[in-house]
Amino acid sequence: MVHHLGTLPDDQVVQVDGLWVCIPERTALDVARVVPFEAGVVVVDGIRRETAFDLELCSERLEQQRDWHGSLRASRVLNFSDPRAATVGESRCRVLVARIGLPRPELQREIREVDGRLVAITDLYIELIRTAVEF
């Protein structure tokens, strides 16, 4: 267990079901600063997907924290994150795709027949190599 000390301004905490918690934007940055990149992407993708997340507010908070330890990592994670990643596996696949040097994939790409009928929705689609990826 690691305890971190810091101040939380009133505008960065809210009450949920009787518990005081950090707003999603603060939580995303706090996690992204202290965990490895891949884990940060998984967490921030999930926060962005599952909560009322304000990307502009998060970016403003990140700018205010730019001198904090881990802020560069948090910036990389936030810029890489995507709320369209539907699962942990999809988030991790995106990180792997980036690590091996492939172009950034399109998430949840619809594949349709010529007549417009939906055939599938892929987890990832890499246009350059016309490849669909399913986790």
Secondary structure as UniProt FT lines:
FT   HELIX           10..12
FT   STRAND          13..16
FT   TURN            17..18
FT   STRAND          19..22
FT   HELIX           24..34
FT   HELIX           37..50
FT   HELIX           55..64
FT   TURN            65..67
FT   TURN            69..70
FT   HELIX           71..80
FT   TURN            83..84
FT   HELIX           88..99
FT   TURN            100..101
FT   STRAND          106..112
FT   TURN            114..115
FT   STRAND          118..126
FT   HELIX           127..129
FT   STRAND          131..133
//
